Amino acid sequence: MAFTIVHQASHQTKWVPILAGQTCYIGQLVTVDSATPLEGVLPMPTAAENNNYTNMDIPMGVVIGFNAVAGDVVTNTTYSAQYMTGVAVGSSHDSTTQYRGVEGIWSRGDKLAMAHIQKIDVGTVLRAPLFDTAYGTALPPVAVTTACGGDGIGCSTDAATCASIANFGTIYVREGANRGIYRTLTSASTTAHTWLQGMPHDVAVDDSVLILNGIRPYGTGKMQIDAAAMFIDVNAALTTDYFNINVDRLDLSEAGKEYVEFTFDAANFIAYRAVA
């Protein structure tokens, strides 16, 4: 599982060349380099500065296919996804490699490696897996070490993967009397956690919880992607480098299959913008 599109007003797809030497995977976010827009798309780079102000690369689409013939389709074992690499500069001339399936403006006889992408715009709802640093590594739960008082607010835990940013984080109870409960964290810590509304039951020592940085159960959030643009990296600090997003749905209920559905903040679609 990588990035997928949940909902969009337009279901437009398009064929685009893959930039020379760049590798694209099914389910990958791709873009065109805003600073040097050369011949082809590349994986969406990780955000640099708040709301990706340094890069300002616009999310263009999610890869859903390639123009390789069946015998040339290869699968990456890390992502369990098919992939294709852009041909080297100049090698498309007199190439004997077979390609097929492109539509639109592209000639069926062209010798460029191409990706079939599903377009992203400001209203596109995307679903992305949440992994810790590496694809397939789930956000680890932590145990409660100090219970809350009688108000169901606050606890201490073993050290979480990443410190939360106040008002931009989530605690989710995996095991305990409050199992299945989400709260938005008002704290900024790996071990000491507070939230606004009390949980229905006392939080007890040895309850198992998830501490997720940047992403709230709904509304405004922050995220960072991995270098291959295949998942959201929950180990990112998000204090300097991040994308602003709007969360539609956060699901932390199944270990190893945690995900978020979101739209990119509109500022991500403006190539030249003020810091937001």
SULTAFEN-V335305 format. One record per helix or strand. SS is the DSSP state (alpha for helix, beta for strand). FROM is the first residue (numbers start at 0). LEN is the number of residues. Records with the same first field share a line. If there is no record, write none. Layout:
SS->FROM-LEN ; FROM-LEN
//
This chain:
beta->3-4 ; 12-6 ; 19-1 ; 22-3 ; 28-3 ; 40-3 ; 49-1 ; 60-6 ; 67-1 ; 73-3 ; 80-6 ; 98-1 ; 113-6 ; 124-7 ; 141-5 ; 154-3 ; 164-1 ; 167-8 ; 181-4 ; 191-2 ; 194-1 ; 207-6 ; 218-5 ; 224-1 ; 231-2 ; 241-10 ; 258-6
alpha->69-3 ; 265-4
//
